[in-house]
Amino acid sequence: MLSTFTNYALITKDLPATLARKAASPVIARETAYFEARIGAVKSIDDFLGDRRLYAYAMKAFGLEEMTYAKAFMRKVLTEGADSATSFANRLADDRYVAFARAFDFAVGATASGQAAKVTTSGLSAPQPARLKGTLDLSGPLDFSGANAVSFRLSSQVDATTTKSATIVLSKQTLAAAVPDLKRVTGDDIVDAINAQIEASGDAQLTGKVRAALVTETDLLTNTSKRILTFETTAYTSLGVDGAPGGTGAGADAYYDAGGANRTVTIQNAPLPDAGRTALNIGFGTSLPPDARAKSVTEAYLRQTLESDAGSEDTGVRLALYFARMAGGATTGYAILGDSALSQVVKTVLGLPDGGTSSDALVRQAAIIERKVDLASFKDPQKLDAFIKSFTAIWDAKTNTASDPILALFGNA
């Protein structure tokens, strides 16, 4: 039996080749082909959960295989999504559910409807416009200098039978002419860019029918403010086919209220402008096209399968592979302690015993970890690999009683 140290070294010496061999195994190749062939046709949560093989594949890809049976639970995760801070996934103490909800966002989008005029003490008020509010605070800057992009279909129903639409794209290319620093794109820059694209779409699409704005919300308890991207329908006049004021018949003018039952504003996710883009959330979310979604999930499935198969023979190897994949995102001692696998690796290297689960114990353990481990170094592949190899050597000394065949070369030593 090979040691944990040797096993881990063999697997990671050429990880792409290791994953390629895993992908070529008949069972995995068959399940991956099934997923890739069908995920693009899935349009709803019911479609997704109704296909047992597709759903099981996705669950394993996100390390949630043990929860595959809990369809009602996962339906709630998917239905509420991950954009809202109060959604079910965001209330769970496990980031895997948030990642899953983002990857499989089958919602057609968000829609808000206008309201009819209300009776007030002074008579009828004007019909209320349709207003659609995002979920993300845009007080800070966003980076559009690289591959980040946003793409969505913005629509407004203007009467009982007519809907106007335009596709909005925010990217390095569409923002470059108007934004001085693409690494620090502000919420105001985003609003200006969206409104410019609305106006450029023309009278036949959205010109004059919808506007974007930033709405400031203040939390009275914390006295903090957020700036939320909001879309609102606007009143406009259609000049008819002749494009001139007045006229009769097809050329007659028509006035449309900003509000009322026939006015809506809708956002639907749209494919990113081209390959190699990274979807950026500006408060409404932007989903990846099916082919990009399939690729990211199949890559995750392969890695999860590699780790679980390795773990069936040696738990230490699975811990090491998991740590290599996840440790770079842990920036505090609490983040380490909050993940049992990361915690086990770090505690093994430091020789830390379980210190209990009380708040005082967690504070002490987190402080020790932050003092003795340079967590930022885990973003450096070479330093991360050195830490993991230290873990595998210590793990071998503590748990593996079988000798590594290589040691036979050194006799009794």
TORKOL-4160 file (C-alpha; in steps of 0.2 Angstrom, whole numbers, padded with zeros to 4 digits, m for minus):
413
<pt num="1" X="0000" Y="0000" Z="0000"/>
<pt num="2" X="0007" Y="0017" Z="m0005"/>
<pt num="3" X="0008" Y="0030" Z="0008"/>
<pt num="4" X="m0003" Y="0046" Z="0008"/>
<pt num="5" X="0012" Y="0056" Z="0004"/>
<pt num="6" X="0016" Y="0046" Z="m0012"/>
<pt num="7" X="m0002" Y="0044" Z="m0017"/>
<pt num="8" X="m0005" Y="0062" Z="m0017"/>
<pt num="9" X="0012" Y="0066" Z="m0026"/>
<pt num="10" X="0007" Y="0054" Z="m0040"/>
<pt num="11" X="m0010" Y="0061" Z="m0042"/>
<pt num="12" X="m0005" Y="0079" Z="m0043"/>
<pt num="13" X="0011" Y="0077" Z="m0052"/>
<pt num="14" X="0001" Y="0079" Z="m0068"/>
<pt num="15" X="m0016" Y="0083" Z="m0062"/>
<pt num="16" X="m0024" Y="0087" Z="m0080"/>
<pt num="17" X="m0018" Y="0070" Z="m0086"/>
<pt num="18" X="m0025" Y="0062" Z="m0070"/>
<pt num="19" X="m0042" Y="0070" Z="m0073"/>
<pt num="20" X="m0041" Y="0065" Z="m0091"/>
<pt num="21" X="m0039" Y="0047" Z="m0087"/>
<pt num="22" X="m0053" Y="0048" Z="m0074"/>
<pt num="23" X="m0064" Y="0056" Z="m0088"/>
<pt num="24" X="m0061" Y="0042" Z="m0100"/>
<pt num="25" X="m0067" Y="0029" Z="m0088"/>
<pt num="26" X="m0083" Y="0021" Z="m0096"/>
<pt num="27" X="m0095" Y="0025" Z="m0082"/>
<pt num="28" X="m0089" Y="0043" Z="m0080"/>
<pt num="29" X="m0089" Y="0046" Z="m0099"/>
<pt num="30" X="m0106" Y="0039" Z="m0101"/>
<pt num="31" X="m0114" Y="0050" Z="m0087"/>
<pt num="32" X="m0104" Y="0066" Z="m0093"/>
<pt num="33" X="m0111" Y="0063" Z="m0110"/>
<pt num="34" X="m0128" Y="0062" Z="m0104"/>
<pt num="35" X="m0127" Y="0078" Z="m0094"/>
<pt num="36" X="m0119" Y="0088" Z="m0108"/>
<pt num="37" X="m0132" Y="0082" Z="m0120"/>
<pt num="38" X="m0147" Y="0086" Z="m0109"/>
<pt num="39" X="m0143" Y="0101" Z="m0098"/>
<pt num="40" X="m0146" Y="0114" Z="m0112"/>
<pt num="41" X="m0164" Y="0108" Z="m0114"/>
<pt num="42" X="m0168" Y="0111" Z="m0096"/>
<pt num="43" X="m0179" Y="0126" Z="m0094"/>
<pt num="44" X="m0186" Y="0124" Z="m0077"/>
<pt num="45" X="m0183" Y="0117" Z="m0059"/>
<pt num="46" X="m0196" Y="0104" Z="m0063"/>
<pt num="47" X="m0187" Y="0098" Z="m0078"/>
<pt num="48" X="m0171" Y="0097" Z="m0068"/>
<pt num="49" X="m0177" Y="0088" Z="m0053"/>
<pt num="50" X="m0187" Y="0076" Z="m0064"/>
<pt num="51" X="m0172" Y="0069" Z="m0073"/>
<pt num="52" X="m0164" Y="0058" Z="m0060"/>
<pt num="53" X="m0147" Y="0056" Z="m0069"/>
<pt num="54" X="m0145" Y="0074" Z="m0073"/>
<pt num="55" X="m0150" Y="0079" Z="m0055"/>
<pt num="56" X="m0138" Y="0066" Z="m0047"/>
<pt num="57" X="m0124" Y="0071" Z="m0058"/>
<pt num="58" X="m0126" Y="0089" Z="m0053"/>
<pt num="59" X="m0127" Y="0085" Z="m0035"/>
<pt num="60" X="m0111" Y="0075" Z="m0035"/>
<pt num="61" X="m0102" Y="0089" Z="m0045"/>
<pt num="62" X="m0105" Y="0101" Z="m0030"/>
<pt num="63" X="m0101" Y="0088" Z="m0016"/>
<pt num="64" X="m0119" Y="0087" Z="m0012"/>
<pt num="65" X="m0121" Y="0068" Z="m0016"/>
<pt num="66" X="m0127" Y="0064" Z="0001"/>
<pt num="67" X="m0142" Y="0076" Z="m0001"/>
<pt num="68" X="m0148" Y="0069" Z="m0018"/>
<pt num="69" X="m0163" Y="0061" Z="m0009"/>
<pt num="70" X="m0169" Y="0078" Z="m0002"/>
<pt num="71" X="m0178" Y="0084" Z="m0017"/>
<pt num="72" X="m0190" Y="0095" Z="m0008"/>
<pt num="73" X="m0175" Y="0103" Z="0001"/>
<pt num="74" X="m0166" Y="0106" Z="m0015"/>
<pt num="75" X="m0181" Y="0113" Z="m0023"/>
<pt num="76" X="m0182" Y="0126" Z="m0010"/>
<pt num="77" X="m0163" Y="0130" Z="m0013"/>
<pt num="78" X="m0166" Y="0132" Z="m0032"/>
<pt num="79" X="m0183" Y="0141" Z="m0031"/>
<pt num="80" X="m0177" Y="0155" Z="m0019"/>
<pt num="81" X="m0160" Y="0156" Z="m0028"/>
<pt num="82" X="m0145" Y="0165" Z="m0022"/>
<pt num="83" X="m0147" Y="0183" Z="m0027"/>
<pt num="84" X="m0156" Y="0188" Z="m0011"/>
<pt num="85" X="m0147" Y="0189" Z="0006"/>
<pt num="86" X="m0162" Y="0181" Z="0014"/>
<pt num="87" X="m0164" Y="0167" Z="0002"/>
<pt num="88" X="m0164" Y="0149" Z="0009"/>
<pt num="89" X="m0147" Y="0145" Z="0002"/>
<pt num="90" X="m0139" Y="0160" Z="0009"/>
<pt num="91" X="m0147" Y="0156" Z="0026"/>
<pt num="92" X="m0138" Y="0139" Z="0026"/>
<pt num="93" X="m0121" Y="0138" Z="0034"/>
<pt num="94" X="m0114" Y="0129" Z="0019"/>
<pt num="95" X="m0108" Y="0139" Z="0003"/>
<pt num="96" X="m0110" Y="0123" Z="m0008"/>
<pt num="97" X="m0129" Y="0127" Z="m0008"/>
<pt num="98" X="m0126" Y="0145" Z="m0014"/>
<pt num="99" X="m0115" Y="0139" Z="m0028"/>
<pt num="100" X="m0127" Y="0126" Z="m0033"/>
<pt num="101" X="m0142" Y="0139" Z="m0034"/>
<pt num="102" X="m0131" Y="0150" Z="m0044"/>
<pt num="103" X="m0126" Y="0137" Z="m0056"/>
<pt num="104" X="m0143" Y="0130" Z="m0059"/>
<pt num="105" X="m0154" Y="0146" Z="m0060"/>
<pt num="106" X="m0168" Y="0141" Z="m0071"/>
<pt num="107" X="m0179" Y="0156" Z="m0067"/>
<pt num="108" X="m0184" Y="0165" Z="m0083"/>
<pt num="109" X="m0181" Y="0182" Z="m0074"/>
<pt num="110" X="m0189" Y="0194" Z="m0063"/>
<pt num="111" X="m0205" Y="0204" Z="m0068"/>
<pt num="112" X="m0214" Y="0219" Z="m0060"/>
<pt num="113" X="m0231" Y="0225" Z="m0064"/>
<pt num="114" X="m0238" Y="0243" Z="m0064"/>
<pt num="115" X="m0253" Y="0248" Z="m0053"/>
<pt num="116" X="m0269" Y="0256" Z="m0058"/>
<pt num="117" X="m0273" Y="0274" Z="m0051"/>
<pt num="118" X="m0279" Y="0274" Z="m0033"/>
<pt num="119" X="m0293" Y="0284" Z="m0025"/>
<pt num="120" X="m0285" Y="0297" Z="m0013"/>
<pt num="121" X="m0293" Y="0311" Z="m0002"/>
<pt num="122" X="m0289" Y="0323" Z="m0016"/>
<pt num="123" X="m0296" Y="0312" Z="m0030"/>
<pt num="124" X="m0288" Y="0299" Z="m0042"/>
<pt num="125" X="m0269" Y="0298" Z="m0042"/>
<pt num="126" X="m0259" Y="0294" Z="m0057"/>
<pt num="127" X="m0256" Y="0275" Z="m0061"/>
<pt num="128" X="m0241" Y="0269" Z="m0053"/>
<pt num="129" X="m0226" Y="0263" Z="m0064"/>
<pt num="130" X="m0219" Y="0245" Z="m0064"/>
<pt num="131" X="m0203" Y="0245" Z="m0053"/>
<pt num="132" X="m0191" Y="0231" Z="m0053"/>
<pt num="133" X="m0177" Y="0232" Z="m0039"/>
<pt num="134" X="m0161" Y="0223" Z="m0038"/>
<pt num="135" X="m0153" Y="0214" Z="m0023"/>
<pt num="136" X="m0135" Y="0220" Z="m0024"/>
<pt num="137" X="m0127" Y="0236" Z="m0016"/>
<pt num="138" X="m0118" Y="0245" Z="m0030"/>
<pt num="139" X="m0110" Y="0258" Z="m0018"/>
<pt num="140" X="m0093" Y="0251" Z="m0022"/>
<pt num="141" X="m0084" Y="0249" Z="m0039"/>
<pt num="142" X="m0085" Y="0234" Z="m0051"/>
<pt num="143" X="m0071" Y="0228" Z="m0062"/>
<pt num="144" X="m0074" Y="0227" Z="m0080"/>
<pt num="145" X="m0056" Y="0228" Z="m0086"/>
<pt num="146" X="m0055" Y="0210" Z="m0091"/>
<pt num="147" X="m0067" Y="0196" Z="m0095"/>
<pt num="148" X="m0081" Y="0201" Z="m0083"/>
<pt num="149" X="m0098" Y="0205" Z="m0092"/>
<pt num="150" X="m0116" Y="0207" Z="m0089"/>
<pt num="151" X="m0130" Y="0202" Z="m0102"/>
<pt num="152" X="m0149" Y="0203" Z="m0100"/>
<pt num="153" X="m0165" Y="0205" Z="m0110"/>
<pt num="154" X="m0174" Y="0220" Z="m0104"/>
<pt num="155" X="m0193" Y="0220" Z="m0109"/>
<pt num="156" X="m0208" Y="0231" Z="m0105"/>
<pt num="157" X="m0226" Y="0227" Z="m0109"/>
<pt num="158" X="m0234" Y="0243" Z="m0115"/>
<pt num="159" X="m0252" Y="0238" Z="m0118"/>
<pt num="160" X="m0262" Y="0222" Z="m0118"/>
<pt num="161" X="m0254" Y="0215" Z="m0133"/>
<pt num="162" X="m0238" Y="0224" Z="m0136"/>
<pt num="163" X="m0221" Y="0221" Z="m0127"/>
<pt num="164" X="m0205" Y="0230" Z="m0132"/>
<pt num="165" X="m0187" Y="0223" Z="m0128"/>
<pt num="166" X="m0169" Y="0226" Z="m0130"/>
<pt num="167" X="m0153" Y="0216" Z="m0125"/>
<pt num="168" X="m0142" Y="0226" Z="m0113"/>
<pt num="169" X="m0123" Y="0221" Z="m0113"/>
<pt num="170" X="m0110" Y="0228" Z="m0101"/>
<pt num="171" X="m0093" Y="0223" Z="m0104"/>
<pt num="172" X="m0075" Y="0230" Z="m0107"/>
<pt num="173" X="m0080" Y="0235" Z="m0125"/>
<pt num="174" X="m0097" Y="0243" Z="m0122"/>
<pt num="175" X="m0091" Y="0253" Z="m0107"/>
<pt num="176" X="m0074" Y="0259" Z="m0113"/>
<pt num="177" X="m0079" Y="0274" Z="m0122"/>
<pt num="178" X="m0089" Y="0282" Z="m0107"/>
<pt num="179" X="m0079" Y="0275" Z="m0092"/>
<pt num="180" X="m0062" Y="0282" Z="m0088"/>
<pt num="181" X="m0056" Y="0268" Z="m0077"/>
<pt num="182" X="m0063" Y="0250" Z="m0081"/>
<pt num="183" X="m0056" Y="0243" Z="m0065"/>
<pt num="184" X="m0067" Y="0255" Z="m0055"/>
<pt num="185" X="m0084" Y="0256" Z="m0064"/>
<pt num="186" X="m0097" Y="0264" Z="m0052"/>
<pt num="187" X="m0115" Y="0261" Z="m0050"/>
<pt num="188" X="m0118" Y="0278" Z="m0059"/>
<pt num="189" X="m0108" Y="0272" Z="m0073"/>
<pt num="190" X="m0118" Y="0257" Z="m0075"/>
<pt num="191" X="m0134" Y="0266" Z="m0074"/>
<pt num="192" X="m0128" Y="0279" Z="m0088"/>
<pt num="193" X="m0123" Y="0264" Z="m0099"/>
<pt num="194" X="m0139" Y="0255" Z="m0097"/>
<pt num="195" X="m0149" Y="0271" Z="m0101"/>
<pt num="196" X="m0138" Y="0275" Z="m0116"/>
<pt num="197" X="m0142" Y="0257" Z="m0123"/>
<pt num="198" X="m0160" Y="0259" Z="m0120"/>
<pt num="199" X="m0161" Y="0275" Z="m0129"/>
<pt num="200" X="m0150" Y="0268" Z="m0143"/>
<pt num="201" X="m0162" Y="0253" Z="m0146"/>
<pt num="202" X="m0174" Y="0265" Z="m0155"/>
<pt num="203" X="m0193" Y="0269" Z="m0154"/>
<pt num="204" X="m0197" Y="0251" Z="m0160"/>
<pt num="205" X="m0189" Y="0244" Z="m0145"/>
<pt num="206" X="m0186" Y="0252" Z="m0128"/>
<pt num="207" X="m0183" Y="0271" Z="m0131"/>
<pt num="208" X="m0193" Y="0281" Z="m0119"/>
<pt num="209" X="m0202" Y="0266" Z="m0111"/>
<pt num="210" X="m0190" Y="0261" Z="m0097"/>
<pt num="211" X="m0176" Y="0270" Z="m0087"/>
<pt num="212" X="m0163" Y="0263" Z="m0075"/>
<pt num="213" X="m0159" Y="0272" Z="m0058"/>
<pt num="214" X="m0150" Y="0270" Z="m0042"/>
<pt num="215" X="m0161" Y="0270" Z="m0027"/>
<pt num="216" X="m0153" Y="0273" Z="m0010"/>
<pt num="217" X="m0159" Y="0263" Z="0005"/>
<pt num="218" X="m0154" Y="0266" Z="0022"/>
<pt num="219" X="m0154" Y="0254" Z="0037"/>
<pt num="220" X="m0160" Y="0263" Z="0052"/>
<pt num="221" X="m0153" Y="0251" Z="0064"/>
<pt num="222" X="m0135" Y="0251" Z="0057"/>
<pt num="223" X="m0136" Y="0269" Z="0049"/>
<pt num="224" X="m0129" Y="0262" Z="0033"/>
<pt num="225" X="m0134" Y="0265" Z="0015"/>
<pt num="226" X="m0135" Y="0254" Z="0000"/>
<pt num="227" X="m0137" Y="0260" Z="m0018"/>
<pt num="228" X="m0148" Y="0247" Z="m0028"/>
<pt num="229" X="m0151" Y="0246" Z="m0046"/>
<pt num="230" X="m0169" Y="0249" Z="m0051"/>
<pt num="231" X="m0179" Y="0249" Z="m0067"/>
<pt num="232" X="m0195" Y="0258" Z="m0069"/>
<pt num="233" X="m0207" Y="0260" Z="m0083"/>
<pt num="234" X="m0210" Y="0278" Z="m0090"/>
<pt num="235" X="m0224" Y="0287" Z="m0099"/>
<pt num="236" X="m0221" Y="0290" Z="m0118"/>
<pt num="237" X="m0230" Y="0295" Z="m0134"/>
<pt num="238" X="m0230" Y="0284" Z="m0150"/>
<pt num="239" X="m0230" Y="0295" Z="m0165"/>
<pt num="240" X="m0237" Y="0282" Z="m0176"/>
<pt num="241" X="m0230" Y="0275" Z="m0192"/>
<pt num="242" X="m0227" Y="0292" Z="m0199"/>
<pt num="243" X="m0216" Y="0297" Z="m0185"/>
<pt num="244" X="m0224" Y="0314" Z="m0184"/>
<pt num="245" X="m0235" Y="0322" Z="m0171"/>
<pt num="246" X="m0254" Y="0321" Z="m0175"/>
<pt num="247" X="m0260" Y="0311" Z="m0189"/>
<pt num="248" X="m0274" Y="0299" Z="m0191"/>
<pt num="249" X="m0276" Y="0280" Z="m0194"/>
<pt num="250" X="m0259" Y="0271" Z="m0193"/>
<pt num="251" X="m0251" Y="0288" Z="m0191"/>
<pt num="252" X="m0261" Y="0293" Z="m0176"/>
<pt num="253" X="m0252" Y="0297" Z="m0160"/>
<pt num="254" X="m0254" Y="0286" Z="m0145"/>
<pt num="255" X="m0251" Y="0290" Z="m0127"/>
<pt num="256" X="m0245" Y="0276" Z="m0114"/>
<pt num="257" X="m0246" Y="0279" Z="m0095"/>
<pt num="258" X="m0231" Y="0274" Z="m0085"/>
<pt num="259" X="m0242" Y="0263" Z="m0074"/>
<pt num="260" X="m0257" Y="0253" Z="m0075"/>
<pt num="261" X="m0261" Y="0234" Z="m0076"/>
<pt num="262" X="m0254" Y="0234" Z="m0094"/>
<pt num="263" X="m0236" Y="0240" Z="m0090"/>
<pt num="264" X="m0223" Y="0228" Z="m0084"/>
<pt num="265" X="m0204" Y="0228" Z="m0083"/>
<pt num="266" X="m0195" Y="0211" Z="m0085"/>
<pt num="267" X="m0177" Y="0206" Z="m0084"/>
<pt num="268" X="m0172" Y="0189" Z="m0092"/>
<pt num="269" X="m0154" Y="0182" Z="m0091"/>
<pt num="270" X="m0146" Y="0182" Z="m0109"/>
<pt num="271" X="m0130" Y="0173" Z="m0115"/>
<pt num="272" X="m0114" Y="0182" Z="m0112"/>
<pt num="273" X="m0108" Y="0191" Z="m0128"/>
<pt num="274" X="m0094" Y="0179" Z="m0132"/>
<pt num="275" X="m0084" Y="0164" Z="m0126"/>
<pt num="276" X="m0072" Y="0167" Z="m0112"/>
<pt num="277" X="m0083" Y="0179" Z="m0102"/>
<pt num="278" X="m0086" Y="0178" Z="m0084"/>
<pt num="279" X="m0104" Y="0182" Z="m0078"/>
<pt num="280" X="m0105" Y="0197" Z="m0066"/>
<pt num="281" X="m0120" Y="0200" Z="m0055"/>
<pt num="282" X="m0126" Y="0218" Z="m0054"/>
<pt num="283" X="m0141" Y="0214" Z="m0043"/>
<pt num="284" X="m0152" Y="0203" Z="m0055"/>
<pt num="285" X="m0139" Y="0190" Z="m0059"/>
<pt num="286" X="m0132" Y="0184" Z="m0076"/>
<pt num="287" X="m0133" Y="0166" Z="m0080"/>
<pt num="288" X="m0120" Y="0157" Z="m0090"/>
<pt num="289" X="m0126" Y="0149" Z="m0107"/>
<pt num="290" X="m0129" Y="0131" Z="m0107"/>
<pt num="291" X="m0112" Y="0126" Z="m0114"/>
<pt num="292" X="m0102" Y="0136" Z="m0102"/>
<pt num="293" X="m0113" Y="0129" Z="m0088"/>
<pt num="294" X="m0110" Y="0111" Z="m0093"/>
<pt num="295" X="m0092" Y="0113" Z="m0094"/>
<pt num="296" X="m0090" Y="0121" Z="m0077"/>
<pt num="297" X="m0101" Y="0107" Z="m0069"/>
<pt num="298" X="m0092" Y="0093" Z="m0078"/>
<pt num="299" X="m0075" Y="0099" Z="m0072"/>
<pt num="300" X="m0082" Y="0100" Z="m0055"/>
<pt num="301" X="m0089" Y="0082" Z="m0056"/>
<pt num="302" X="m0073" Y="0075" Z="m0062"/>
<pt num="303" X="m0063" Y="0083" Z="m0047"/>
<pt num="304" X="m0076" Y="0077" Z="m0035"/>
<pt num="305" X="m0075" Y="0060" Z="m0042"/>
<pt num="306" X="m0056" Y="0060" Z="m0041"/>
<pt num="307" X="m0057" Y="0065" Z="m0023"/>
<pt num="308" X="m0070" Y="0053" Z="m0018"/>
<pt num="309" X="m0062" Y="0038" Z="m0027"/>
<pt num="310" X="m0045" Y="0042" Z="m0019"/>
<pt num="311" X="m0054" Y="0044" Z="m0002"/>
<pt num="312" X="m0061" Y="0026" Z="m0003"/>
<pt num="313" X="m0043" Y="0020" Z="m0002"/>
<pt num="314" X="m0035" Y="0033" Z="0008"/>
<pt num="315" X="m0044" Y="0047" Z="0018"/>
<pt num="316" X="m0028" Y="0057" Z="0019"/>
<pt num="317" X="m0027" Y="0059" Z="0000"/>
<pt num="318" X="m0045" Y="0065" Z="m0001"/>
<pt num="319" X="m0042" Y="0078" Z="0013"/>
<pt num="320" X="m0026" Y="0083" Z="0004"/>
<pt num="321" X="m0035" Y="0085" Z="m0013"/>
<pt num="322" X="m0049" Y="0094" Z="m0005"/>
<pt num="323" X="m0037" Y="0106" Z="0004"/>
<pt num="324" X="m0028" Y="0110" Z="m0012"/>
<pt num="325" X="m0045" Y="0115" Z="m0021"/>
<pt num="326" X="m0053" Y="0125" Z="m0006"/>
<pt num="327" X="m0039" Y="0132" Z="0005"/>
<pt num="328" X="m0036" Y="0147" Z="m0006"/>
<pt num="329" X="m0053" Y="0154" Z="m0002"/>
<pt num="330" X="m0050" Y="0153" Z="0017"/>
<pt num="331" X="m0044" Y="0170" Z="0024"/>
<pt num="332" X="m0047" Y="0168" Z="0042"/>
<pt num="333" X="m0045" Y="0156" Z="0056"/>
<pt num="334" X="m0064" Y="0155" Z="0057"/>
<pt num="335" X="m0066" Y="0150" Z="0039"/>
<pt num="336" X="m0054" Y="0136" Z="0042"/>
<pt num="337" X="m0063" Y="0130" Z="0058"/>
<pt num="338" X="m0080" Y="0132" Z="0048"/>
<pt num="339" X="m0075" Y="0118" Z="0036"/>
<pt num="340" X="m0072" Y="0101" Z="0044"/>
<pt num="341" X="m0060" Y="0095" Z="0031"/>
<pt num="342" X="m0049" Y="0111" Z="0030"/>
<pt num="343" X="m0049" Y="0111" Z="0049"/>
<pt num="344" X="m0043" Y="0093" Z="0050"/>
<pt num="345" X="m0029" Y="0096" Z="0039"/>
<pt num="346" X="m0023" Y="0112" Z="0048"/>
<pt num="347" X="m0025" Y="0104" Z="0065"/>
<pt num="348" X="m0015" Y="0089" Z="0059"/>
<pt num="349" X="m0001" Y="0100" Z="0054"/>
<pt num="350" X="m0001" Y="0111" Z="0069"/>
<pt num="351" X="m0004" Y="0097" Z="0081"/>
<pt num="352" X="m0019" Y="0105" Z="0088"/>
<pt num="353" X="m0032" Y="0094" Z="0097"/>
<pt num="354" X="m0050" Y="0097" Z="0096"/>
<pt num="355" X="m0053" Y="0112" Z="0107"/>
<pt num="356" X="m0072" Y="0110" Z="0109"/>
<pt num="357" X="m0086" Y="0120" Z="0101"/>
<pt num="358" X="m0089" Y="0134" Z="0114"/>
<pt num="359" X="m0087" Y="0151" Z="0108"/>
<pt num="360" X="m0072" Y="0154" Z="0119"/>
<pt num="361" X="m0064" Y="0138" Z="0112"/>
<pt num="362" X="m0067" Y="0143" Z="0094"/>
<pt num="363" X="m0060" Y="0161" Z="0097"/>
<pt num="364" X="m0044" Y="0153" Z="0104"/>
<pt num="365" X="m0042" Y="0140" Z="0090"/>
<pt num="366" X="m0045" Y="0153" Z="0077"/>
<pt num="367" X="m0032" Y="0165" Z="0085"/>
<pt num="368" X="m0019" Y="0150" Z="0085"/>
<pt num="369" X="m0022" Y="0146" Z="0067"/>
<pt num="370" X="m0020" Y="0164" Z="0061"/>
<pt num="371" X="m0004" Y="0166" Z="0072"/>
<pt num="372" X="0004" Y="0150" Z="0066"/>
<pt num="373" X="m0002" Y="0149" Z="0048"/>
<pt num="374" X="0001" Y="0161" Z="0034"/>
<pt num="375" X="m0017" Y="0159" Z="0026"/>
<pt num="376" X="m0013" Y="0171" Z="0012"/>
<pt num="377" X="0001" Y="0159" Z="0007"/>
<pt num="378" X="m0012" Y="0146" Z="0001"/>
<pt num="379" X="m0015" Y="0157" Z="m0014"/>
<pt num="380" X="0003" Y="0153" Z="m0019"/>
<pt num="381" X="0003" Y="0136" Z="m0028"/>
<pt num="382" X="0020" Y="0131" Z="m0022"/>
<pt num="383" X="0018" Y="0136" Z="m0004"/>
<pt num="384" X="0001" Y="0127" Z="m0004"/>
<pt num="385" X="0009" Y="0111" Z="m0011"/>
<pt num="386" X="0022" Y="0112" Z="0003"/>
<pt num="387" X="0009" Y="0114" Z="0017"/>
<pt num="388" X="m0001" Y="0099" Z="0010"/>
<pt num="389" X="0015" Y="0088" Z="0008"/>
<pt num="390" X="0019" Y="0092" Z="0026"/>
<pt num="391" X="0001" Y="0086" Z="0031"/>
<pt num="392" X="0003" Y="0070" Z="0021"/>
<pt num="393" X="0019" Y="0066" Z="0029"/>
<pt num="394" X="0012" Y="0069" Z="0047"/>
<pt num="395" X="m0004" Y="0059" Z="0042"/>
<pt num="396" X="0007" Y="0045" Z="0037"/>
<pt num="397" X="0016" Y="0045" Z="0053"/>
<pt num="398" X="0000" Y="0045" Z="0063"/>
<pt num="399" X="m0012" Y="0034" Z="0054"/>
<pt num="400" X="m0003" Y="0023" Z="0041"/>
<pt num="401" X="0005" Y="0008" Z="0048"/>
<pt num="402" X="0008" Y="m0001" Z="0032"/>
<pt num="403" X="0025" Y="0002" Z="0024"/>
<pt num="404" X="0027" Y="0011" Z="0008"/>
<pt num="405" X="0036" Y="m0002" Z="m0004"/>
<pt num="406" X="0048" Y="0012" Z="m0008"/>
<pt num="407" X="0055" Y="0011" Z="0010"/>
<pt num="408" X="0061" Y="m0007" Z="0006"/>
<pt num="409" X="0075" Y="0000" Z="m0004"/>
<pt num="410" X="0082" Y="0007" Z="0012"/>
<pt num="411" X="0082" Y="m0009" Z="0021"/>
<pt num="412" X="0078" Y="m0008" Z="0040"/>
<pt num="413" X="0079" Y="0011" Z="0039"/>
